[in-house]
Amino acid sequence: MAGPWAYGAFGELEYSLRTGRTAFEKVMGMPLFDYLAAHPDEAAQFSEAMVGIHGPEPPAVAEAYDFSSHGTVVDVGGATGNMLAAILSKYPQPRGVLFDRSHVLLEAPALLGARGVADRVRLEEGNFFERVPGGGDLYILSHIIHDWTEAQCLTILGNCRAAMPPAATLLIVEFVLPEGDTPHLGKLTDMVMLTMPGGEERTAVEYETLLSAAGFRMNRVIPTASNVSIVEAHVA
């Protein structure tokens, strides 16, 4: 996050504020995730950085939500499997599907093996803008929705909805912003989302609106011992 492509983008923050477009694309000539796909070494470093930045969150999510009754947990865009490993380490019953693009999954076997859950996880390559693996009991989108525009979020959620059995559960793990001027880390990362990938953080009301537009019913927002919350939803 202190590399030239990151601080170069923040040097053009005013451009994003004035236009609503990503400063990253102005500086680097392509969207953030296209850049990472074309630079595997930096993509691997980015994945490790995300594990470090969000380190306290996976165990807090595993503690705050009961995953024991779910047979198959599908981690959509789950990168190297940090969230999935935390869940499976705490709950011996579920199995996992880790779904992401091929260059992102390269580092996953090492992490899953080190956490002792590799034999319970199936890696599946793909693009969540095109499809999501079917047949899961529970689907997780952890720090995915905040990366993208409203239209792109509706595509991702639509693909999840198409893949989910009627009784399946969707969990969105994100910073859920408090209303008003209450301080929150997510209000800082909201600027990161604007400047780099082009997304945004949301309040609970905004998540409810987004999920409704995608054909889901939001059930509740569950706080965790970390900065993230769990937004639970079912197919409407």
C-alpha positions in Angstrom: 0.0 0.0 0.0 3.1 2.2 0.1 4.2 1.2 -3.4 4.4 3.6 -6.3 1.2 2.4 -7.9 -0.8 3.1 -4.7 0.7 6.4 -3.7 0.7 7.5 -7.3 -3.0 7.1 -7.4 -3.5 9.0 -4.2 -1.5 11.8 -5.7 -4.5 12.2 -8.1 -7.2 12.0 -5.4 -8.6 15.3 -6.6 -9.2 13.8 -10.0 -11.4 11.1 -8.4 -13.3 13.7 -6.3 -14.0 15.8 -9.3 -14.9 13.0 -11.8 -16.0 10.0 -9.7 -13.5 7.9 -11.8 -10.6 6.0 -10.4 -7.3 7.9 -10.1 -5.5 4.5 -10.3 -6.7 4.0 -13.9 -5.6 7.6 -14.8 -2.1 7.0 -13.4 -1.6 3.3 -14.5 -3.6 3.2 -17.7 -5.8 0.3 -16.6 -8.1 -0.7 -13.8 -6.5 -2.0 -10.6 -7.4 -5.7 -10.9 -6.4 -5.8 -14.6 -3.1 -4.4 -13.5 -2.7 -7.0 -10.8 -3.6 -9.8 -13.3 -0.8 -8.5 -15.6 1.7 -8.3 -12.8 1.7 -11.6 -10.9 4.5 -10.7 -8.4 2.7 -7.6 -7.4 -0.6 -9.6 -7.2 1.0 -12.0 -4.8 2.3 -9.1 -2.7 -1.2 -7.5 -2.8 -2.8 -10.8 -1.5 -0.3 -11.0 1.3 -0.9 -7.4 2.2 -4.7 -8.0 2.4 -4.0 -11.0 4.7 -2.0 -8.7 6.9 -4.4 -5.7 6.8 -7.5 -7.8 7.5 -5.7 -10.3 9.8 -8.0 -10.0 12.9 -11.2 -10.3 10.8 -11.4 -14.0 9.7 -11.3 -15.4 13.3 -13.7 -12.7 14.4 -16.1 -13.7 11.7 -15.8 -17.4 12.5 -16.5 -16.6 16.2 -19.5 -14.3 15.5 -21.4 -16.6 13.1 -22.3 -20.3 13.5 -21.1 -22.1 10.4 -21.6 -25.6 11.9 -24.8 -26.4 10.1 -23.5 -25.6 6.6 -22.1 -28.5 4.5 -20.4 -26.5 1.8 -19.0 -23.0 2.2 -18.2 -21.2 -1.1 -15.8 -18.3 -0.7 -16.4 -16.1 -3.8 -13.3 -14.1 -4.7 -11.6 -15.6 -1.6 -8.0 -15.0 -2.8 -5.6 -17.3 -1.0 -8.2 -18.7 1.4 -7.5 -16.7 4.6 -11.2 -16.3 5.5 -12.1 -19.9 4.5 -9.2 -21.4 6.5 -10.3 -19.5 9.6 -13.9 -20.9 9.3 -12.9 -24.5 8.5 -10.3 -24.5 11.3 -13.0 -23.6 13.9 -15.7 -25.8 12.4 -14.8 -29.4 11.4 -18.1 -30.1 9.7 -18.1 -27.9 6.5 -16.1 -28.3 3.4 -15.0 -25.4 1.3 -14.8 -24.2 -2.3 -12.3 -21.4 -2.9 -13.3 -19.5 -6.1 -11.1 -16.9 -7.7 -9.0 -16.1 -10.8 -6.2 -18.4 -11.6 -3.3 -16.0 -10.9 -4.8 -15.3 -7.4 -5.2 -18.9 -6.5 -1.5 -19.7 -7.0 -0.6 -18.9 -3.4 -3.7 -20.6 -1.9 -2.3 -24.2 -1.5 0.5 -23.0 0.7 -1.8 -21.1 3.0 -4.4 -23.8 3.2 -1.8 -26.4 3.8 -0.2 -24.4 6.6 -3.6 -24.0 8.3 -4.3 -27.7 8.0 -7.5 -27.5 5.9 -6.2 -28.2 2.4 -7.9 -31.6 2.2 -11.3 -30.0 2.8 -11.0 -27.2 0.2 -11.6 -27.5 -3.6 -10.0 -24.7 -5.6 -12.0 -23.5 -8.6 -10.8 -21.0 -11.1 -13.2 -18.5 -12.6 -14.5 -14.9 -12.8 -17.4 -13.9 -10.6 -18.5 -11.5 -13.3 -19.3 -14.5 -15.5 -20.4 -17.2 -13.0 -20.2 -18.5 -9.5 -19.9 -22.2 -8.4 -23.3 -23.8 -7.8 -24.6 -26.1 -5.1 -23.2 -24.4 -2.0 -25.0 -24.1 1.3 -23.4 -20.8 2.2 -21.7 -18.2 0.0 -19.3 -15.6 1.3 -18.3 -12.3 -0.3 -15.5 -10.9 1.9 -14.3 -7.4 0.9 -15.6 -8.0 -2.6 -18.7 -5.8 -2.9 -16.9 -2.6 -1.8 -14.5 -2.9 -4.7 -17.0 -2.4 -7.5 -19.5 0.0 -9.0 -23.2 -0.5 -8.3 -23.8 -2.1 -11.7 -20.9 -4.5 -11.2 -22.1 -5.4 -7.7 -25.5 -6.3 -9.2 -23.8 -8.6 -11.7 -21.8 -10.3 -8.9 -24.8 -10.7 -6.7 -26.9 -11.9 -9.6 -24.4 -14.6 -10.4 -24.4 -15.6 -6.8 -28.2 -15.7 -6.8 -28.3 -17.9 -9.9 -25.8 -20.3 -8.4 -27.5 -20.6 -4.9 -30.0 -23.2 -4.0 -33.2 -21.7 -2.6 -32.3 -22.4 1.0 -28.7 -21.2 0.8 -27.3 -18.2 2.7 -25.3 -15.3 1.5 -22.9 -13.5 3.8 -21.3 -10.2 2.9 -18.3 -9.4 5.1 -17.5 -5.7 4.9 -17.1 -2.5 6.9 -20.7 -1.4 7.5 -20.6 2.3 8.0 -22.3 4.0 10.9 -24.7 6.8 9.9 -23.7 10.4 10.4 -20.3 11.6 11.5 -19.5 8.6 13.8 -15.8 7.7 13.2 -15.1 4.4 11.6 -12.2 2.8 9.7 -14.5 2.2 6.8 -14.8 5.9 6.2 -11.1 6.0 5.4 -11.2 2.9 3.2 -14.2 4.5 1.4 -11.6 7.0 0.0 -9.4 4.1 -1.0 -12.2 2.5 -2.9 -13.0 5.7 -4.7 -9.4 6.3 -5.7 -8.2 2.8 -6.6 -10.8 0.2 -7.6 -13.8 2.5 -8.0 -16.1 1.1 -5.4 -17.5 2.3 -2.1 -18.3 1.4 1.5 -21.9 1.3 2.5 -24.3 1.7 5.5 -26.7 -1.0 6.5 -29.5 0.8 4.7 -27.4 1.0 1.5 -26.7 -2.8 1.7 -30.4 -3.5 2.2 -31.2 -1.4 -0.9 -28.4 -3.1 -3.0 -29.4 -6.6 -1.9 -33.1 -5.9 -2.7 -32.2 -4.7 -6.2 -30.3 -8.0 -6.7 -33.2 -10.2 -5.6 -32.1 -10.8 -2.0 -33.7 -10.2 1.4 -31.3 -8.8 4.0 -32.0 -10.6 7.4 -29.6 -8.9 9.8 -26.2 -7.2 10.3 -24.0 -9.1 12.8 -21.2 -7.2 14.4 -17.9 -8.9 15.1 -15.0 -8.3 17.5 -13.1 -6.7 14.5 -14.0 -3.7 12.3 -16.1 -5.7 9.9 -19.7 -6.8 10.2 -21.5 -9.7 8.6 -24.5 -8.9 6.4 -26.7 -12.0 6.2 -29.2 -12.4 3.3 -31.3 -15.0 1.6 -32.8 -15.2 -1.9 -36.1 -13.2 -1.8 
